[in-house]
Amino acid sequence: MIDFDFHTHTHPQSNCASQTVEELVKRVHLAGINILAICNHDTISGLSK
């Protein structure tokens, strides 16, 4: 079983992704993934201030 994913992307920050941050977090939680890294291309605009 994989309990981490160190390479994911979110929409709209990365045009290769189809899920928002919220959707991705819900999906990985349901899959049993405990550690997640979001690696959007050329931006940090999804970070909270």
C-alpha positions in Angstrom: 0.0 0.0 0.0 1.2 3.5 -0.9 0.7 6.0 1.9 2.3 9.0 0.3 2.3 10.9 -3.0 5.1 13.4 -3.6 4.0 14.5 -7.1 0.5 15.9 -7.6 -0.9 18.9 -9.4 -4.1 21.0 -8.9 -6.4 22.9 -11.1 -6.4 25.8 -12.1 -2.7 26.4 -11.0 -1.5 23.6 -13.3 -3.2 23.1 -16.6 -2.4 19.3 -16.5 -4.7 18.8 -13.5 -8.4 18.4 -13.3 -9.0 18.6 -9.5 -8.9 21.6 -7.1 -6.9 21.4 -3.9 -10.0 20.5 -1.9 -11.0 17.7 -4.3 -7.5 16.3 -4.4 -7.2 16.3 -0.6 -10.5 14.5 -0.2 -9.6 11.9 -2.8 -6.2 11.1 -1.4 -7.7 10.9 2.1 -10.2 8.3 0.9 -7.4 6.4 -0.7 -5.5 6.2 2.6 -2.7 8.4 1.6 -1.2 10.2 4.7 1.5 12.4 3.1 0.9 14.6 0.1 3.0 17.0 -1.9 1.4 19.4 -4.4 3.9 20.3 -7.2 2.1 22.8 -9.4 4.1 24.1 -12.4 5.8 27.6 -12.1 3.6 29.0 -9.4 3.0 29.1 -5.6 -0.3 30.9 -6.0 -2.2 28.1 -4.2 -0.4 28.8 -0.9 -2.3 30.4 1.9 -0.9 33.7 3.2 
